[in-house]
Structures are given as C-alpha cells and as structure tokens.
Amino acid sequence: MPMTAGQLEQMIKTALPDAKVDITDLRGDGDHYAAHVVSKAFAGKTRVQQHQMVYDALGGGMGDTLHALALQTSVPDDA
C-alpha cells in the first residue's frame, strides 16, 4: 500500500519535531517522493548522518512502502 505525503511528513516530524518538511509526490503514485527537510537537529552532522536520521524516522518504510525518496536536508539559517 502506498504512503501518502501526509504520512511521510508526519513520520519525519514525529522523529524531528522542529522540522520544516516539504514533500513533493514525483509521479502521483504515492511511491516516489522528493523531500526537503530543515531541522536544527542536523547541526554538526554530515549530510550522510542527516539523511540517515530521516531514513530512521521512516521506521523501515524505505524500500518497502516507499520505493524512492529524493532527499535534501539542511540546517535552518538561524541555527
């Protein structure tokens, strides 16, 4: 069963409560998304560590319920 953009956003915000999350459904199939996640929790982390934090928030849904996620992460300008 595909994941909705709202479900994806909620999973990320549960793990990273301060996150600003922008989700785009790339194909309209609920299976291929792009996400831009901005969180203070990423401060001092490498890009790989930031992405791992987001993948961890998906609780194993990546590759199962969610086929593809084009991910961009960053720290807020005021952090």
Contacts in CASP RR format, 6 or more apart in sequence:
PFRMAT RR
TARGET T0000
AUTHOR 0000-0000-0000
METHOD contacts of the structure
MODEL  1
MPMTAGQLEQMIKTALPDAKVDITDLRGDGDHYAAHVVSKAFAGKTRVQQ
HQMVYDALGGGMGDTLHALALQTSVPDDA
1 65 0 8 1.000
2 29 0 8 1.000
2 30 0 8 1.000
2 31 0 8 1.000
2 65 0 8 1.000
3 30 0 8 1.000
3 31 0 8 1.000
3 61 0 8 1.000
3 65 0 8 1.000
3 66 0 8 1.000
4 30 0 8 1.000
5 23 0 8 1.000
5 24 0 8 1.000
5 25 0 8 1.000
5 30 0 8 1.000
5 33 0 8 1.000
6 23 0 8 1.000
8 23 0 8 1.000
8 33 0 8 1.000
8 35 0 8 1.000
8 58 0 8 1.000
8 66 0 8 1.000
9 21 0 8 1.000
9 23 0 8 1.000
11 57 0 8 1.000
11 58 0 8 1.000
11 59 0 8 1.000
12 19 0 8 1.000
12 21 0 8 1.000
12 35 0 8 1.000
12 37 0 8 1.000
12 54 0 8 1.000
12 57 0 8 1.000
12 58 0 8 1.000
13 19 0 8 1.000
13 21 0 8 1.000
14 57 0 8 1.000
15 53 0 8 1.000
15 54 0 8 1.000
15 56 0 8 1.000
15 57 0 8 1.000
16 37 0 8 1.000
16 39 0 8 1.000
16 41 0 8 1.000
16 53 0 8 1.000
16 54 0 8 1.000
16 57 0 8 1.000
18 39 0 8 1.000
18 40 0 8 1.000
18 41 0 8 1.000
19 37 0 8 1.000
19 38 0 8 1.000
19 39 0 8 1.000
19 41 0 8 1.000
20 37 0 8 1.000
20 38 0 8 1.000
20 39 0 8 1.000
20 76 0 8 1.000
21 35 0 8 1.000
21 36 0 8 1.000
21 37 0 8 1.000
21 38 0 8 1.000
22 35 0 8 1.000
22 36 0 8 1.000
22 37 0 8 1.000
23 33 0 8 1.000
23 34 0 8 1.000
23 35 0 8 1.000
24 33 0 8 1.000
24 34 0 8 1.000
24 35 0 8 1.000
25 32 0 8 1.000
25 33 0 8 1.000
26 32 0 8 1.000
26 33 0 8 1.000
26 34 0 8 1.000
26 68 0 8 1.000
26 70 0 8 1.000
31 66 0 8 1.000
31 67 0 8 1.000
31 68 0 8 1.000
32 67 0 8 1.000
32 68 0 8 1.000
33 66 0 8 1.000
33 68 0 8 1.000
33 69 0 8 1.000
33 70 0 8 1.000
34 69 0 8 1.000
34 70 0 8 1.000
34 71 0 8 1.000
34 72 0 8 1.000
35 54 0 8 1.000
35 69 0 8 1.000
35 70 0 8 1.000
35 71 0 8 1.000
35 72 0 8 1.000
36 72 0 8 1.000
36 73 0 8 1.000
36 74 0 8 1.000
37 50 0 8 1.000
37 54 0 8 1.000
37 71 0 8 1.000
37 72 0 8 1.000
37 73 0 8 1.000
37 74 0 8 1.000
38 73 0 8 1.000
38 74 0 8 1.000
38 75 0 8 1.000
38 76 0 8 1.000
39 73 0 8 1.000
39 75 0 8 1.000
39 76 0 8 1.000
40 75 0 8 1.000
40 76 0 8 1.000
40 79 0 8 1.000
41 53 0 8 1.000
42 49 0 8 1.000
42 50 0 8 1.000
42 53 0 8 1.000
42 73 0 8 1.000
42 74 0 8 1.000
42 75 0 8 1.000
43 75 0 8 1.000
43 79 0 8 1.000
44 75 0 8 1.000
45 53 0 8 1.000
47 73 0 8 1.000
50 73 0 8 1.000
51 71 0 8 1.000
51 73 0 8 1.000
53 73 0 8 1.000
54 71 0 8 1.000
54 73 0 8 1.000
55 62 0 8 1.000
58 66 0 8 1.000
58 69 0 8 1.000
62 69 0 8 1.000
END
